[in-house]
């Protein structure tokens, strides 16, 4: 029996629509059923308004959105092979209204999948962590409430202004790049199936 080595591929998007477009692209490559979207309770409302199903990650008819509890986010991500310090930033971003795509992909397909996800402008996790820390964030608090619609609107506004975009561009100057000079925003991790 041939053994396939899988990797966890992760992309963080500022909102549900961007994540949904990325997942739709993955459907064309035949791997969408290995991915799930993670969002908070407000994202669930957005999904209902957008006509997306609230079903499991294996439903091929529509993108899956998993509305986990704040307390389980870190465990779900670390179980997928994501280092805890990065899982904390990603969990905080979900708490604040971002949407995370997480999937297990055969290593031979990783480059293609990373390129597909990158087309939809995922968030730079390191840059976002820097913004959080500058505002006093010290780490993910599973007891903190998820952002509501108004707070999410404010949060998204911080990163869509000219100043936020300029800061992100300056941060990109010293970041890891992929061929073509783009900043590596899609993350890939070792993944081992747990018994």
Secondary structure as GFF3:
##gff-version 3
##sequence-region A 1 195
A	DSSP	beta_strand	6	13	.	.	.	ID=ss1
A	DSSP	alpha_helix	16	29	.	.	.	ID=ss2
A	DSSP	three_ten_helix	32	34	.	.	.	ID=ss3
A	DSSP	beta_strand	35	38	.	.	.	ID=ss4
A	DSSP	alpha_helix	41	50	.	.	.	ID=ss5
A	DSSP	beta_strand	65	66	.	.	.	ID=ss6
A	DSSP	alpha_helix	73	79	.	.	.	ID=ss7
A	DSSP	alpha_helix	84	95	.	.	.	ID=ss8
A	DSSP	beta_strand	99	106	.	.	.	ID=ss9
A	DSSP	three_ten_helix	107	109	.	.	.	ID=ss10
A	DSSP	alpha_helix	110	118	.	.	.	ID=ss11
A	DSSP	alpha_helix	125	134	.	.	.	ID=ss12
A	DSSP	alpha_helix	149	160	.	.	.	ID=ss13
A	DSSP	alpha_helix	162	172	.	.	.	ID=ss14
A	DSSP	beta_strand	177	178	.	.	.	ID=ss15
A	DSSP	beta_strand	182	183	.	.	.	ID=ss16
A	DSSP	beta_strand	187	190	.	.	.	ID=ss17
###
